[in-house]
């Protein structure tokens, strides 16, 4: 239950709060369910569909992959 509440909190934060307090993190013309908004939705789906251990492992892989993608994008991105 706690993981579901965390994911729902992330959805509220990323859809309602972040656009007002940190609008620069959103790309112009970006789809509503892309980037930072899609992350907590994906986590919520993981937590709802899979047992908590599997969801936690998938969440960890998602987090590491996201961080590596950001580093590679900063180094070699256009």
Secondary structure by P-SEA (a helix, b strand, c coil): caaaaaaaaaaaaacccccccccccccccccccccccaaaaaaaaaaacccaaaaaaaaaaaaaaaaaaaaaaaaccc
